[in-house]
């Protein structure tokens, strides 16, 4: 399975990045249905794209909100854009049975503000 790519629009350092809503689906035998997120731990990491360290980490209760578990819907809650640079991120799901899947990832470019 290849994770879906969502690239955030360019942001400005220190600005609030708006909440993003995602719906996870799975296709089997030609039928697409929502992925059941009941009991799933969801974590998200942002790191410098050049292989740098993680600068922002989110999890359920701290920046990730499950909106509709049986409908596969979750939010990456609003957050403050980090320092200027190009960042990559991914969202990882850990199921109660121990399976781990990455369903979405991408990048965000953070630019400097004239006011900073």
PyMOL commands that place a pseudoatom at each C-alpha (Angstrom):
pseudoatom trace, name=CA, resn=UNK, resi=1, chain=A, elem=C, hetatm=0, pos=[0.000, 0.000, 0.000]
pseudoatom trace, name=CA, resn=UNK, resi=2, chain=A, elem=C, hetatm=0, pos=[1.295, 3.430, -0.946]
pseudoatom trace, name=CA, resn=UNK, resi=3, chain=A, elem=C, hetatm=0, pos=[0.340, 6.240, 1.426]
pseudoatom trace, name=CA, resn=UNK, resi=4, chain=A, elem=C, hetatm=0, pos=[-1.722, 9.085, 0.004]
pseudoatom trace, name=CA, resn=UNK, resi=5, chain=A, elem=C, hetatm=0, pos=[0.148, 12.351, -0.460]
pseudoatom trace, name=CA, resn=UNK, resi=6, chain=A, elem=C, hetatm=0, pos=[-1.176, 15.609, 0.891]
pseudoatom trace, name=CA, resn=UNK, resi=7, chain=A, elem=C, hetatm=0, pos=[1.127, 18.606, 0.615]
pseudoatom trace, name=CA, resn=UNK, resi=8, chain=A, elem=C, hetatm=0, pos=[0.123, 21.522, 2.814]
pseudoatom trace, name=CA, resn=UNK, resi=9, chain=A, elem=C, hetatm=0, pos=[-0.045, 24.919, 1.128]
pseudoatom trace, name=CA, resn=UNK, resi=10, chain=A, elem=C, hetatm=0, pos=[2.966, 27.133, 1.926]
pseudoatom trace, name=CA, resn=UNK, resi=11, chain=A, elem=C, hetatm=0, pos=[2.831, 28.562, 5.452]
pseudoatom trace, name=CA, resn=UNK, resi=12, chain=A, elem=C, hetatm=0, pos=[4.537, 31.405, 7.301]
pseudoatom trace, name=CA, resn=UNK, resi=13, chain=A, elem=C, hetatm=0, pos=[6.762, 30.718, 10.317]
pseudoatom trace, name=CA, resn=UNK, resi=14, chain=A, elem=C, hetatm=0, pos=[4.894, 31.249, 13.573]
pseudoatom trace, name=CA, resn=UNK, resi=15, chain=A, elem=C, hetatm=0, pos=[1.458, 31.414, 11.913]
pseudoatom trace, name=CA, resn=UNK, resi=16, chain=A, elem=C, hetatm=0, pos=[-1.363, 29.036, 12.778]
pseudoatom trace, name=CA, resn=UNK, resi=17, chain=A, elem=C, hetatm=0, pos=[-1.733, 26.200, 10.276]
pseudoatom trace, name=CA, resn=UNK, resi=18, chain=A, elem=C, hetatm=0, pos=[-5.441, 25.457, 9.868]
pseudoatom trace, name=CA, resn=UNK, resi=19, chain=A, elem=C, hetatm=0, pos=[-6.910, 22.110, 10.869]
pseudoatom trace, name=CA, resn=UNK, resi=20, chain=A, elem=C, hetatm=0, pos=[-6.975, 19.481, 8.124]
pseudoatom trace, name=CA, resn=UNK, resi=21, chain=A, elem=C, hetatm=0, pos=[-9.579, 16.702, 7.933]
pseudoatom trace, name=CA, resn=UNK, resi=22, chain=A, elem=C, hetatm=0, pos=[-8.768, 13.312, 6.429]
pseudoatom trace, name=CA, resn=UNK, resi=23, chain=A, elem=C, hetatm=0, pos=[-10.891, 10.254, 5.643]
pseudoatom trace, name=CA, resn=UNK, resi=24, chain=A, elem=C, hetatm=0, pos=[-9.108, 6.912, 5.486]
pseudoatom trace, name=CA, resn=UNK, resi=25, chain=A, elem=C, hetatm=0, pos=[-10.592, 4.319, 3.151]
pseudoatom trace, name=CA, resn=UNK, resi=26, chain=A, elem=C, hetatm=0, pos=[-9.632, 0.837, 2.091]
pseudoatom trace, name=CA, resn=UNK, resi=27, chain=A, elem=C, hetatm=0, pos=[-10.469, -0.905, -1.178]
pseudoatom trace, name=CA, resn=UNK, resi=28, chain=A, elem=C, hetatm=0, pos=[-11.026, -4.668, -1.228]
pseudoatom trace, name=CA, resn=UNK, resi=29, chain=A, elem=C, hetatm=0, pos=[-12.509, -6.669, -4.085]
pseudoatom trace, name=CA, resn=UNK, resi=30, chain=A, elem=C, hetatm=0, pos=[-13.249, -3.423, -5.905]
pseudoatom trace, name=CA, resn=UNK, resi=31, chain=A, elem=C, hetatm=0, pos=[-15.287, -1.981, -3.029]
pseudoatom trace, name=CA, resn=UNK, resi=32, chain=A, elem=C, hetatm=0, pos=[-14.061, 1.138, -1.224]
pseudoatom trace, name=CA, resn=UNK, resi=33, chain=A, elem=C, hetatm=0, pos=[-15.165, 1.568, 2.375]
pseudoatom trace, name=CA, resn=UNK, resi=34, chain=A, elem=C, hetatm=0, pos=[-14.084, 3.694, 5.348]
pseudoatom trace, name=CA, resn=UNK, resi=35, chain=A, elem=C, hetatm=0, pos=[-11.322, 2.276, 7.532]
pseudoatom trace, name=CA, resn=UNK, resi=36, chain=A, elem=C, hetatm=0, pos=[-12.578, 1.664, 11.078]
pseudoatom trace, name=CA, resn=UNK, resi=37, chain=A, elem=C, hetatm=0, pos=[-10.361, 3.676, 13.425]
pseudoatom trace, name=CA, resn=UNK, resi=38, chain=A, elem=C, hetatm=0, pos=[-11.898, 2.356, 16.655]
pseudoatom trace, name=CA, resn=UNK, resi=39, chain=A, elem=C, hetatm=0, pos=[-9.064, 1.666, 19.110]
pseudoatom trace, name=CA, resn=UNK, resi=40, chain=A, elem=C, hetatm=0, pos=[-6.408, 2.885, 16.660]
pseudoatom trace, name=CA, resn=UNK, resi=41, chain=A, elem=C, hetatm=0, pos=[-3.517, 5.028, 17.921]
pseudoatom trace, name=CA, resn=UNK, resi=42, chain=A, elem=C, hetatm=0, pos=[-2.700, 7.811, 15.446]
pseudoatom trace, name=CA, resn=UNK, resi=43, chain=A, elem=C, hetatm=0, pos=[0.591, 9.716, 15.522]
pseudoatom trace, name=CA, resn=UNK, resi=44, chain=A, elem=C, hetatm=0, pos=[1.984, 12.377, 13.211]
pseudoatom trace, name=CA, resn=UNK, resi=45, chain=A, elem=C, hetatm=0, pos=[5.558, 13.670, 12.903]
pseudoatom trace, name=CA, resn=UNK, resi=46, chain=A, elem=C, hetatm=0, pos=[6.994, 16.692, 11.090]
pseudoatom trace, name=CA, resn=UNK, resi=47, chain=A, elem=C, hetatm=0, pos=[10.742, 16.734, 10.402]
pseudoatom trace, name=CA, resn=UNK, resi=48, chain=A, elem=C, hetatm=0, pos=[13.119, 18.829, 8.304]
pseudoatom trace, name=CA, resn=UNK, resi=49, chain=A, elem=C, hetatm=0, pos=[13.036, 17.438, 4.759]
pseudoatom trace, name=CA, resn=UNK, resi=50, chain=A, elem=C, hetatm=0, pos=[16.823, 17.172, 4.614]
pseudoatom trace, name=CA, resn=UNK, resi=51, chain=A, elem=C, hetatm=0, pos=[16.694, 14.316, 7.107]
pseudoatom trace, name=CA, resn=UNK, resi=52, chain=A, elem=C, hetatm=0, pos=[16.751, 16.546, 10.145]
pseudoatom trace, name=CA, resn=UNK, resi=53, chain=A, elem=C, hetatm=0, pos=[15.218, 15.905, 13.510]
pseudoatom trace, name=CA, resn=UNK, resi=54, chain=A, elem=C, hetatm=0, pos=[11.517, 15.795, 14.310]
pseudoatom trace, name=CA, resn=UNK, resi=55, chain=A, elem=C, hetatm=0, pos=[10.294, 19.306, 15.161]
pseudoatom trace, name=CA, resn=UNK, resi=56, chain=A, elem=C, hetatm=0, pos=[6.638, 18.584, 15.821]
pseudoatom trace, name=CA, resn=UNK, resi=57, chain=A, elem=C, hetatm=0, pos=[4.847, 15.454, 17.030]
pseudoatom trace, name=CA, resn=UNK, resi=58, chain=A, elem=C, hetatm=0, pos=[1.099, 14.982, 17.358]
pseudoatom trace, name=CA, resn=UNK, resi=59, chain=A, elem=C, hetatm=0, pos=[-1.060, 12.155, 18.718]
pseudoatom trace, name=CA, resn=UNK, resi=60, chain=A, elem=C, hetatm=0, pos=[-4.664, 11.542, 19.727]
pseudoatom trace, name=CA, resn=UNK, resi=61, chain=A, elem=C, hetatm=0, pos=[-5.448, 13.992, 22.491]
pseudoatom trace, name=CA, resn=UNK, resi=62, chain=A, elem=C, hetatm=0, pos=[-2.514, 16.206, 21.504]
pseudoatom trace, name=CA, resn=UNK, resi=63, chain=A, elem=C, hetatm=0, pos=[-3.152, 17.505, 18.002]
pseudoatom trace, name=CA, resn=UNK, resi=64, chain=A, elem=C, hetatm=0, pos=[-4.999, 14.558, 16.440]
pseudoatom trace, name=CA, resn=UNK, resi=65, chain=A, elem=C, hetatm=0, pos=[-8.747, 14.137, 16.856]
pseudoatom trace, name=CA, resn=UNK, resi=66, chain=A, elem=C, hetatm=0, pos=[-10.803, 11.174, 15.696]
pseudoatom trace, name=CA, resn=UNK, resi=67, chain=A, elem=C, hetatm=0, pos=[-14.011, 12.718, 14.354]
pseudoatom trace, name=CA, resn=UNK, resi=68, chain=A, elem=C, hetatm=0, pos=[-15.846, 9.553, 13.250]
pseudoatom trace, name=CA, resn=UNK, resi=69, chain=A, elem=C, hetatm=0, pos=[-14.041, 6.308, 14.091]
pseudoatom trace, name=CA, resn=UNK, resi=70, chain=A, elem=C, hetatm=0, pos=[-16.267, 3.965, 12.080]
pseudoatom trace, name=CA, resn=UNK, resi=71, chain=A, elem=C, hetatm=0, pos=[-16.285, 6.439, 9.180]
pseudoatom trace, name=CA, resn=UNK, resi=72, chain=A, elem=C, hetatm=0, pos=[-12.468, 6.653, 9.092]
pseudoatom trace, name=CA, resn=UNK, resi=73, chain=A, elem=C, hetatm=0, pos=[-12.445, 10.421, 9.734]
pseudoatom trace, name=CA, resn=UNK, resi=74, chain=A, elem=C, hetatm=0, pos=[-9.759, 12.204, 11.750]
pseudoatom trace, name=CA, resn=UNK, resi=75, chain=A, elem=C, hetatm=0, pos=[-8.368, 15.728, 12.034]
pseudoatom trace, name=CA, resn=UNK, resi=76, chain=A, elem=C, hetatm=0, pos=[-4.864, 17.058, 12.299]
pseudoatom trace, name=CA, resn=UNK, resi=77, chain=A, elem=C, hetatm=0, pos=[-5.725, 19.933, 14.589]
pseudoatom trace, name=CA, resn=UNK, resi=78, chain=A, elem=C, hetatm=0, pos=[-4.430, 23.459, 14.020]
pseudoatom trace, name=CA, resn=UNK, resi=79, chain=A, elem=C, hetatm=0, pos=[-0.788, 23.997, 15.007]
pseudoatom trace, name=CA, resn=UNK, resi=80, chain=A, elem=C, hetatm=0, pos=[1.878, 26.673, 14.894]
pseudoatom trace, name=CA, resn=UNK, resi=81, chain=A, elem=C, hetatm=0, pos=[4.146, 26.526, 11.839]
pseudoatom trace, name=CA, resn=UNK, resi=82, chain=A, elem=C, hetatm=0, pos=[7.768, 25.841, 12.778]
pseudoatom trace, name=CA, resn=UNK, resi=83, chain=A, elem=C, hetatm=0, pos=[10.813, 27.841, 11.660]
pseudoatom trace, name=CA, resn=UNK, resi=84, chain=A, elem=C, hetatm=0, pos=[11.461, 28.580, 7.998]
pseudoatom trace, name=CA, resn=UNK, resi=85, chain=A, elem=C, hetatm=0, pos=[12.301, 25.521, 5.888]
pseudoatom trace, name=CA, resn=UNK, resi=86, chain=A, elem=C, hetatm=0, pos=[10.918, 22.525, 4.045]
pseudoatom trace, name=CA, resn=UNK, resi=87, chain=A, elem=C, hetatm=0, pos=[9.404, 19.802, 6.217]
pseudoatom trace, name=CA, resn=UNK, resi=88, chain=A, elem=C, hetatm=0, pos=[8.095, 16.330, 5.506]
pseudoatom trace, name=CA, resn=UNK, resi=89, chain=A, elem=C, hetatm=0, pos=[5.482, 14.577, 7.603]
pseudoatom trace, name=CA, resn=UNK, resi=90, chain=A, elem=C, hetatm=0, pos=[3.599, 11.328, 7.879]
pseudoatom trace, name=CA, resn=UNK, resi=91, chain=A, elem=C, hetatm=0, pos=[0.684, 9.965, 9.837]
pseudoatom trace, name=CA, resn=UNK, resi=92, chain=A, elem=C, hetatm=0, pos=[1.037, 6.475, 11.307]
pseudoatom trace, name=CA, resn=UNK, resi=93, chain=A, elem=C, hetatm=0, pos=[-1.765, 4.239, 12.581]
pseudoatom trace, name=CA, resn=UNK, resi=94, chain=A, elem=C, hetatm=0, pos=[-1.201, 1.473, 15.137]
pseudoatom trace, name=CA, resn=UNK, resi=95, chain=A, elem=C, hetatm=0, pos=[-4.066, -1.007, 15.415]
pseudoatom trace, name=CA, resn=UNK, resi=96, chain=A, elem=C, hetatm=0, pos=[-5.020, -2.876, 18.594]
pseudoatom trace, name=CA, resn=UNK, resi=97, chain=A, elem=C, hetatm=0, pos=[-3.622, -6.108, 17.068]
pseudoatom trace, name=CA, resn=UNK, resi=98, chain=A, elem=C, hetatm=0, pos=[-0.196, -4.459, 16.586]
pseudoatom trace, name=CA, resn=UNK, resi=99, chain=A, elem=C, hetatm=0, pos=[-0.392, -3.755, 12.842]
pseudoatom trace, name=CA, resn=UNK, resi=100, chain=A, elem=C, hetatm=0, pos=[1.178, -0.445, 11.819]
pseudoatom trace, name=CA, resn=UNK, resi=101, chain=A, elem=C, hetatm=0, pos=[0.188, 1.473, 8.675]
pseudoatom trace, name=CA, resn=UNK, resi=102, chain=A, elem=C, hetatm=0, pos=[1.097, 4.857, 7.251]
pseudoatom trace, name=CA, resn=UNK, resi=103, chain=A, elem=C, hetatm=0, pos=[-1.877, 6.186, 5.293]
pseudoatom trace, name=CA, resn=UNK, resi=104, chain=A, elem=C, hetatm=0, pos=[-0.864, 9.766, 4.514]
pseudoatom trace, name=CA, resn=UNK, resi=105, chain=A, elem=C, hetatm=0, pos=[2.247, 11.890, 4.265]
pseudoatom trace, name=CA, resn=UNK, resi=106, chain=A, elem=C, hetatm=0, pos=[3.644, 14.836, 2.395]
pseudoatom trace, name=CA, resn=UNK, resi=107, chain=A, elem=C, hetatm=0, pos=[5.405, 18.105, 2.954]
pseudoatom trace, name=CA, resn=UNK, resi=108, chain=A, elem=C, hetatm=0, pos=[4.970, 21.713, 3.963]
pseudoatom trace, name=CA, resn=UNK, resi=109, chain=A, elem=C, hetatm=0, pos=[7.161, 24.669, 3.051]
pseudoatom trace, name=CA, resn=UNK, resi=110, chain=A, elem=C, hetatm=0, pos=[7.424, 27.323, 5.756]
pseudoatom trace, name=CA, resn=UNK, resi=111, chain=A, elem=C, hetatm=0, pos=[8.444, 30.792, 4.622]
pseudoatom trace, name=CA, resn=UNK, resi=112, chain=A, elem=C, hetatm=0, pos=[9.649, 33.741, 6.639]
pseudoatom trace, name=CA, resn=UNK, resi=113, chain=A, elem=C, hetatm=0, pos=[7.275, 36.579, 7.420]
pseudoatom trace, name=CA, resn=UNK, resi=114, chain=A, elem=C, hetatm=0, pos=[8.220, 40.133, 6.504]
pseudoatom trace, name=CA, resn=UNK, resi=115, chain=A, elem=C, hetatm=0, pos=[7.262, 41.061, 10.072]
pseudoatom trace, name=CA, resn=UNK, resi=116, chain=A, elem=C, hetatm=0, pos=[9.813, 38.679, 11.635]
for i in range(1, 116): cmd.bond("trace and resi %d" % i, "trace and resi %d" % (i + 1))
show_as sticks, trace
zoom trace
